[in-house]
Structure formats: C-alpha cells, structure tokens
Amino acid sequence: MFVTVGEFVEENGDWLEYTERLEHFFAANEIADEDKKRSILLSVCGAKTYKLMRNLATLRKPGELAYKDLIDLIQNHHSPKPSVIVQRFKFHSHFRKSGDSISKFVAELRQLSEHCEFGAVLEDMLRDRLVCGINDDVIQRRLLGEATLSFTKAMEIAQGMESAALHAKDIQKASGSAKSDVFHVTKAVKVKAVECYRCGGAHYASACKFKDTVCHNCGKKGNLAKKCRGSKSKMKNSKDGGKPHSKAHHIVETEQEETCSYSMFNLSETRSDPLYATIQVNGASLKMEIDTGAS
C-alpha cells in the first residue's frame, strides 16, 4: 500500500483539496469499497476533525454515516455552498487587469466559473467573457470578426496576438536605438555687441553723456581722451621774426558706431548601437555589422 495522506489541518489547507488527495490515494491503492474509504478517512483525518464530525452528526456516530455524507458534512461546515447568482455576477463582471497576460486572465475565469453551475454551456460562457473582458481593443475586434469562434480558438488567437505585439515592441525598440549618428546643428540667437566710440561704454554714441565733452588729447568736442583717435594739437612758436603760424588743416577722425554680430552654433551628437544582419555564406550563418555611412 502506498503511503497515506496526513491528517487534515484547517489552518494549512482546504477540505476540498484534502478530499481530492484522499481520492488519489484510494485510486493508487485500488480501493473502491465505500465502507473501507470511510474507515480510512476516519482513521487519518485527525482528532480535531473526527470530533467535529461527531458534533455535526448529532444523534449518529461518524462510523454510521456513508463516506460521501462525511465528506459533505465537513465541506458544508467549512465552505457553505455559495450563491450561484452571486458567483455568476462575479464571473460576468471580471475584466483583465492592465499588464496581466491572457493566460492569467483565462485561469481567473476558470476559477470564478467553478461555482456558477454553467454545466454544458461552460465553454460558451468562458468564450464570451474572454472576448468581452479582454481589455484590449485590437484583440477584441479581431475576435469579434470571427464568424465561428470556440473558446479554444479565441484563446489561441488572443495569445498569438499578445505574443506578436510583444515581439514587435522588442523589434521597434532595437530599431530605434540603431539609427545612424546624426549631428544636430542649432543656430543660436544672434548677439550684438555695442560699444560707444565716445567713451567706450555699452550704449549708442547718440545717448552718450560725454558727447559735448572736450577731449584733452585733440581739443575737439565729442569724446574722451581714452577713446581719442586724433593727434595732439601742437602750437609752434616761430623763431623767424615772429611770423604768424602757418595755417594748417587738422584732420580729426570720427569713429562711427560699430556693431559686431556673432552667430553661434551648438553641435550635439546622438549615438546609438550599430545595426547587424545575419547572412548565409557557404551554408554558414554569419552576423555582420551594416555600414550605414555614419561615423
């Protein structure tokens, strides 16, 4: 005989799961007799569970009840039969959560349908809820476009489209990072440097407060000595009989306002990973880098 199951501990498990393990034990040991099943159940379930059976059986002892009656007795105590209406409401209100896979959503639907008592229409109910609760417009339109659609076919289409979308996203991500190097040239705002030719200040000469000032260098009015571009005035005293000085024309250069414009450009480089392609050479696959012409 194969090793038996342990006693039932309510805190560590579910009664329905425990009875399923018992059925596997009976099948492995080829035990089909109901009385023998009852005796094994009462001997392995544990003292706490046996006492509970005695209390629930009221006037009868556990050994006087059928195996199935004992199973139902504990099951109804721990997990009363849920309302079919409530369970169906939960089933029809369930939607796939954002980020959940199709497989996880289908597993949740199967679990929710356990107490809905759909019977022969279970597959149709699962198909309808899969289509209506898929939470993906693209997949949903594809499923609705099918003339004949079973639950199995709907699940295959949905999982296939989900997988294709993930692969396409990976390819697009790789393609986006493999673009050739590009130098972006951005023209900056033109900067004008203004300098007053009268005093050297950062303003126009027409607004200079020294425009009526007499230059100590050339004697002319209109600029300071530090910005003077003329020559010093020289008065020669004649030594040949006090002849008057000869007339001379003094040329004073007038500096026009100068405006300097500078154009500045910013260079930024975008770098990315190289592109590769796999080619066949003499029956062998070689991975080679694609020369895009960019440095």
C-alpha positions in Angstrom: 0.0 0.0 0.0 1.2 3.5 -0.8 1.9 6.0 2.0 -1.3 7.5 3.2 -2.2 11.2 3.4 -1.7 13.0 6.7 -4.4 14.4 9.0 -6.4 17.4 7.9 -5.2 20.8 9.4 -7.7 23.5 8.7 -5.1 26.3 9.1 -2.9 24.8 6.4 -5.3 23.7 3.7 -8.7 23.4 2.2 -11.1 20.5 2.9 -11.9 20.0 -0.8 -8.2 19.7 -1.6 -7.8 17.2 1.2 -10.6 15.0 -0.1 -9.1 15.2 -3.6 -5.8 13.9 -2.2 -7.7 11.1 -0.5 -9.3 10.1 -3.8 -5.9 9.9 -5.4 -4.7 7.7 -2.5 -7.7 5.4 -3.0 -7.1 5.2 -6.7 -3.4 4.4 -6.2 -4.2 1.6 -3.8 -7.2 0.4 -5.9 -9.7 1.0 -3.0 -13.2 1.2 -4.3 -15.3 -0.1 -1.3 -17.2 2.8 0.3 -17.0 1.3 3.8 -13.3 0.9 3.5 -13.0 4.5 2.3 -15.0 5.7 5.3 -12.8 3.8 7.7 -9.6 5.2 6.2 -11.0 8.7 6.3 -11.9 8.4 10.0 -8.5 7.0 10.8 -6.4 9.6 9.1 -8.4 12.8 9.3 -7.1 13.7 12.8 -8.6 14.0 16.3 -9.9 17.6 15.8 -11.7 16.7 12.5 -13.1 13.5 14.0 -14.5 15.4 16.9 -16.1 17.9 14.6 -17.7 15.0 12.7 -19.2 13.7 15.9 -20.6 17.1 16.8 -22.1 17.6 13.4 -23.6 14.1 13.1 -25.7 14.8 16.2 -27.5 11.5 17.1 -25.4 9.3 14.9 -21.8 8.3 15.1 -19.4 9.1 12.2 -18.9 5.4 11.6 -22.7 5.0 10.9 -22.6 7.6 8.0 -21.6 6.9 4.4 -18.3 8.1 3.1 -19.9 10.8 0.9 -22.0 12.0 3.8 -19.0 12.6 5.9 -17.2 14.5 3.1 -20.3 16.7 2.6 -20.7 17.2 6.4 -17.3 18.8 6.8 -17.5 20.6 3.4 -20.7 22.4 4.3 -19.3 23.3 7.6 -16.1 24.9 6.4 -17.3 26.1 3.0 -21.0 26.6 2.7 -22.3 26.4 -0.9 -22.0 29.9 -2.4 -24.9 31.6 -4.1 -25.0 30.8 -7.8 -26.3 34.2 -8.6 -23.5 35.9 -6.8 -20.9 33.7 -8.4 -22.2 34.4 -11.8 -22.3 38.1 -11.2 -18.6 37.9 -10.2 -17.8 35.9 -13.3 -19.6 38.3 -15.7 -18.1 41.4 -14.0 -14.5 40.2 -14.3 -12.1 42.1 -16.6 -8.5 41.5 -17.5 -6.3 43.8 -15.4 -3.8 46.1 -17.2 -0.5 44.2 -17.5 -1.9 40.8 -16.9 -1.3 38.1 -19.5 -4.1 36.3 -21.4 -3.2 33.0 -19.7 -3.6 34.6 -16.3 -7.0 36.1 -17.3 -8.2 32.7 -18.5 -7.1 31.0 -15.3 -9.0 33.6 -13.3 -12.2 33.0 -15.4 -11.9 29.2 -14.9 -11.6 29.7 -11.1 -14.6 32.1 -11.0 -16.8 29.7 -13.0 -16.3 26.8 -10.5 -19.5 27.5 -8.6 -21.5 29.1 -11.4 -23.1 25.8 -12.4 -22.9 26.6 -16.1 -22.9 22.9 -17.0 -23.0 22.2 -20.7 -22.6 25.9 -21.7 -19.4 26.4 -19.6 -17.2 26.7 -22.8 -19.5 29.3 -24.3 -19.6 31.3 -21.1 -15.8 31.3 -20.9 -15.5 32.3 -24.6 -18.0 35.2 -24.1 -16.2 36.5 -21.0 -12.8 36.2 -22.7 -14.0 38.4 -25.6 -15.9 40.9 -23.5 -13.4 41.2 -20.7 -10.1 41.1 -22.7 -9.5 44.8 -22.2 -7.7 45.2 -25.5 -9.4 46.9 -28.4 -7.2 45.3 -31.1 -7.6 41.7 -29.9 -11.3 42.2 -29.2 -12.1 43.5 -32.7 -10.1 40.5 -34.1 -12.2 38.0 -32.1 -15.5 39.7 -32.9 -14.6 39.4 -36.6 -14.6 35.6 -36.4 -17.8 34.1 -37.8 -17.5 30.9 -35.8 -15.5 31.1 -32.6 -14.9 28.5 -29.9 -13.3 29.1 -26.5 -10.2 27.2 -27.5 -9.9 29.2 -30.8 -10.5 32.5 -29.1 -7.8 31.7 -26.5 -5.3 30.7 -29.3 -5.9 33.9 -31.3 -5.7 36.2 -28.2 -2.4 34.6 -27.0 -1.0 34.7 -30.5 -1.7 38.4 -30.9 -0.4 39.1 -27.4 2.9 37.4 -28.3 3.2 39.2 -31.7 2.7 42.6 -30.0 5.4 41.9 -27.5 7.8 40.8 -30.3 7.0 43.8 -32.4 7.7 46.1 -29.5 11.1 44.5 -29.0 12.0 44.9 -32.7 10.9 48.5 -32.7 12.9 49.2 -29.6 16.0 47.7 -31.2 15.4 49.6 -34.5 15.1 52.9 -32.7 18.4 52.5 -31.0 20.2 51.5 -34.2 19.7 54.8 -36.1 22.9 56.3 -37.7 24.7 59.0 -35.9 23.3 62.5 -36.5 24.8 65.9 -35.8 22.1 68.4 -34.9 23.1 72.0 -35.7 21.2 74.6 -33.8 21.6 78.2 -34.6 21.8 80.3 -31.5 20.3 83.8 -31.1 22.4 86.5 -32.8 24.3 88.5 -30.3 25.1 92.2 -30.9 28.0 93.9 -29.1 27.6 97.7 -28.9 30.4 100.0 -27.8 30.2 103.8 -27.7 33.0 105.4 -29.7 32.9 108.5 -27.4 33.6 106.9 -24.1 33.8 103.1 -24.6 30.5 102.3 -22.7 28.0 99.7 -23.7 25.5 102.1 -25.3 25.0 104.0 -28.5 27.0 107.2 -29.1 23.9 109.3 -29.6 22.9 108.6 -26.0 26.4 109.2 -24.5 26.6 111.8 -21.8 30.1 112.8 -23.0 29.0 113.9 -26.5 29.6 117.6 -25.5 32.8 117.0 -23.6 36.1 118.5 -24.9 38.8 115.9 -25.5 42.0 116.7 -23.6 44.0 115.0 -26.3 42.9 116.6 -29.5 40.9 119.5 -28.2 37.8 118.6 -30.1 34.4 118.1 -28.6 32.6 114.8 -28.6 34.8 112.2 -27.0 37.0 111.3 -24.0 40.8 111.2 -24.3 40.9 107.5 -23.8 38.9 107.0 -27.0 40.5 109.7 -29.0 41.9 108.7 -32.4 43.3 112.1 -33.4 46.7 113.8 -32.8 47.6 116.2 -30.1 47.3 119.9 -31.0 50.8 121.5 -31.3 51.3 125.2 -31.4 54.7 126.1 -32.9 56.3 129.4 -31.8 58.0 130.9 -34.8 61.6 131.8 -34.3 61.9 133.7 -37.6 60.8 137.2 -36.7 57.5 136.5 -35.1 55.9 135.4 -38.3 52.5 134.2 -37.8 52.0 130.5 -37.7 51.0 129.0 -41.0 47.5 127.8 -41.3 47.1 124.1 -41.1 44.1 121.8 -41.5 43.7 119.4 -38.7 42.0 116.2 -39.6 40.0 114.5 -36.9 38.8 111.1 -37.5 35.3 110.4 -36.4 34.6 106.8 -35.4 31.3 105.5 -36.5 29.3 103.3 -34.3 30.4 99.7 -34.8 28.0 96.8 -34.3 29.5 93.3 -34.2 27.3 90.4 -34.9 28.3 86.9 -33.9 26.4 83.7 -34.9 27.0 80.8 -32.6 26.1 77.2 -33.3 25.7 74.3 -30.9 26.6 70.8 -32.0 25.2 67.7 -30.3 25.9 64.2 -31.2 23.3 61.3 -30.9 25.0 58.0 -30.7 23.3 54.6 -31.0 24.2 50.9 -31.2 25.2 49.5 -34.6 22.9 47.5 -36.9 23.6 43.9 -37.6 22.4 41.4 -40.2 22.7 37.6 -40.5 23.7 36.3 -43.9 24.5 32.9 -45.3 28.0 32.3 -46.7 28.8 28.7 -47.9 26.0 27.3 -45.8 27.2 29.1 -42.6 25.3 31.9 -40.8 27.5 35.0 -40.2 26.5 38.0 -38.2 27.9 41.2 -39.8 27.6 44.9 -39.0 25.8 47.1 -41.5 27.8 50.1 -42.8 25.3 52.9 -42.7 27.9 55.5 -43.8 27.8 57.4 -40.5 30.9 57.8 -38.4 
